[in-house]
Amino acid sequence: MKINNRLKTIGDLVPLSSYSLDIGCDHALLSIYLVKERGFSKAVASDNKSGPLKKALENVKFYKVSDKVKLIKAEGLDSYIEGIDTVTISGMGGLSINKILDDNRSYLKNINTLILSPNNYSIAVKRKLIKLGYHIDNEVLVKDHNIIYEILVFKKGRKYYSYKKLFLGPILMTKNDSLTKEYYNNILDSKKALLKALPKSFRNKILLTKKEIKYLEEMLNF
Ligand SMILES: C[S@@+](CC[C@H](N)C(=O)[O-])C[C@H]1O[C@@H](n2cnc3c(N)ncnc32)[C@H](O)[C@@H]1O
């Protein structure tokens, strides 16, 4: 089936024996990929708007997987159904992802794996998940249409992270490939631009940004 590199990478991180819910599914291609290409027997895809779900229904019919992909119209985790143990959320801002998880925390007791790909505020997402009792199990970067996306895999269980590890990513910082370097370089450029733009009165933010620039430069062996 036709699926972009970003969604395929997320789909490939879904544990094989799991029952997954994709929140904010839009076209539902991620869930369709799981049943059609990875052999899952079932998957749930949800969205809180009718337009995306109409598209999702068309795709589910087109790929002939109506018996395997359940579509639900609901707000965030309200689409949870018994047995789901994995949640994916991608293509949304980090703060929206945090709100979805916060609004219905009780369902998280059944969720062992969360695969999240926020468009921004990824450090806020990491902090939120740690607060909710998860740790970072994997961090994967994928380049699609010249944009680098970060995919975070969280599993149940607590771990402590220093600010440096949280900022750089405890797993990403152990990688030395060209995509990770490019990713860190992009962040370095944006942090340098931020430092230039910050008013002198923002003392704490200036100190933090300088520290982050130092961490990135160390990683990039400046
Ligand atoms: C930009 S699309 C991302 C689609 C897909 N997940 C992807 O990564 O390509 C975001 C989708 O999330 C849906 N959405 C936004 N907030 C939501 C919420 N609180 N609950 C469920 N769906 C939501 C939107 O309607 C939209 O279809």
The ligand as an SDF file (V2000), in Angstrom:
LIG
                    3D

 27 29  0  0  0  0  0  0  0  0999 V2000
   -2.4050   16.6140   11.1800 C   0  0  0  0  0  0  0  0  0  0  0  0
   -3.4850   15.2730   11.4230 S   0  0  0  0  0  0  0  0  0  0  0  0
   -2.3350   13.9580   11.6840 C   0  0  0  0  0  0  0  0  0  0  0  0
   -2.8150   12.7010   11.0670 C   0  0  0  0  0  0  0  0  0  0  0  0
   -1.9700   11.4560   11.3160 C   0  0  0  0  0  0  0  0  0  0  0  0
   -1.9530   11.0920   12.7020 N   0  0  0  0  0  0  0  0  0  0  0  0
   -0.5770   11.6250   10.7780 C   0  0  0  0  0  0  0  0  0  0  0  0
    0.3780   11.6300   11.5550 O   0  0  0  0  0  0  0  0  0  0  0  0
   -0.4190   11.7620    9.5600 O   0  0  0  0  0  0  0  0  0  0  0  0
   -4.1610   15.5360   13.0250 C   0  0  0  0  0  0  0  0  0  0  0  0
   -5.4920   14.8340   13.2180 C   0  0  0  0  0  0  0  0  0  0  0  0
   -5.7960   14.8140   14.6040 O   0  0  0  0  0  0  0  0  0  0  0  0
   -7.1600   15.0770   14.7850 C   0  0  0  0  0  0  0  0  0  0  0  0
   -7.3010   15.5680   16.1690 N   0  0  0  0  0  0  0  0  0  0  0  0
   -6.8620   16.7450   16.6790 C   0  0  0  0  0  0  0  0  0  0  0  0
   -7.1460   16.8350   17.9890 N   0  0  0  0  0  0  0  0  0  0  0  0
   -7.7580   15.6660   18.3310 C   0  0  0  0  0  0  0  0  0  0  0  0
   -8.2860   15.1560   19.5480 C   0  0  0  0  0  0  0  0  0  0  0  0
   -8.2460   15.8560   20.6720 N   0  0  0  0  0  0  0  0  0  0  0  0
   -8.8550   13.9190   19.5380 N   0  0  0  0  0  0  0  0  0  0  0  0
   -8.9120   13.1860   18.3840 C   0  0  0  0  0  0  0  0  0  0  0  0
   -8.4270   13.6470   17.2070 N   0  0  0  0  0  0  0  0  0  0  0  0
   -7.8560   14.8550   17.1700 C   0  0  0  0  0  0  0  0  0  0  0  0
   -7.5010   16.0630   13.6930 C   0  0  0  0  0  0  0  0  0  0  0  0
   -8.8840   16.0660   13.3900 O   0  0  0  0  0  0  0  0  0  0  0  0
   -6.6500   15.5410   12.5280 C   0  0  0  0  0  0  0  0  0  0  0  0
   -7.3500   14.6460   11.7160 O   0  0  0  0  0  0  0  0  0  0  0  0
  1  2  1  0
  2  3  1  0
  2 10  1  0
  3  4  1  0
  4  5  1  0
  5  6  1  0
  5  7  1  0
  7  8  2  0
  7  9  1  0
 10 11  1  0
 11 12  1  0
 11 26  1  0
 12 13  1  0
 13 14  1  0
 13 24  1  0
 14 15  1  0
 14 23  1  0
 15 16  2  0
 16 17  1  0
 17 18  1  0
 17 23  2  0
 18 19  1  0
 18 20  2  0
 20 21  1  0
 21 22  2  0
 22 23  1  0
 24 25  1  0
 24 26  1  0
 26 27  1  0
M  CHG  2   2   1   9  -1
M  END
$$$$
